[in-house]
């Protein structure tokens, strides 16, 4: 992983939200991906920390063995906020403000 926060947000994350299954991401501690997934209710572990990855996977498997979902499902409210019909007007407002109109 690169040093410092990462502003990159893979578009596939939106697809993952719609599957309505727990999401586990191996992502640095600072950055857009982690922020996005934490807001969505996802599970994150640092890719450079094998012990953390092991711990998270072990917890997920233990939940599964109990008949529970391996992790939280993405938050429905968060998913609804990501709808293009809601994002586009917000982006338009930001662009208008930046343009001074």
N, C-alpha and C positions, 0 to 999 in steps of 0.2 A: 504494500500500500504506500501511497505517496505521503509525504509529510504535510501536516497542516490540514485545515478543512477542505473538503471537496465540494464544489458547487454543482457538480454533475448529478443529474437525476435521471436514471434510465427510464425510458418511456414504458418499458415492460412492467414496471411497478404498477401502473394503472391496470394493466391486464391481470396481474396477480390479485389485485383487490377484488376484481369482479368474479374470481373463482370461488370466493367465500370460503376460504380455507386459511388456517394459520400460516403466517409468513415468517420464515426465518431468513435473516440476511446476515452474511458475514461482511461487515462494513466498518470502516474506521469510526472512532468515537466522536468525531466532529465532521459534520458535513450534511449536505442536503438529503442524501439517501437515509441516513440515520434519523434525521429530524422528521422526515416524511413518514417513515415506518413507525416511529414512536408515536406520532400523532394518530396514525391509523390503528394502533394497537398491535403492531408487529413485534417480533422478538429479534434482537440484534446481539451479535457477538463480534468481537474484534478478530479479524482474520489472522493477525500476527500473534494471537494468544491461544495456542492449542488447548490449554487447560480450560479456558473459558468456553471454547467451542465444545469440548467434551462435556463440561458441566451442563451447558444448555441442552445439548442433545440427550444427555442422560435424564434430565428433568422431563423433556418432551416424551421420551420413551416410557418413563415411569407413569406419566399421566395416561398415555395410550394403554398401558397394561391394566390400568384401573378402569378402563372403559370410557375415559374422558377424552375430549379433544386434546391433541398434543400441545395446544397453545390457544390463546385467545383468537377469535375470529376478528377480521377487520371491522372497525367500528362503522356501523351503517351510516351514522350521521357524517362521518368523515368522507365516506364514499360518495354520498349525495353532494357534498360540498365540492367534489372534484368534477362534477358534471360540466361539460363544455358550455352548457347554457347558463351556468352560474359563473364560470371562470372568464368567459369572453367579455361580459360587461365590466367586470373588475379590471381586466387588462386594458380595455378601452379607456376607462376612467384614468388609470395610471398613465397611459400614453398621452392622453389629452392634458393632464396636469403637467407632465414633463415637457410637453410642447408649449405650455403656457396658454392654452386656449380654454 
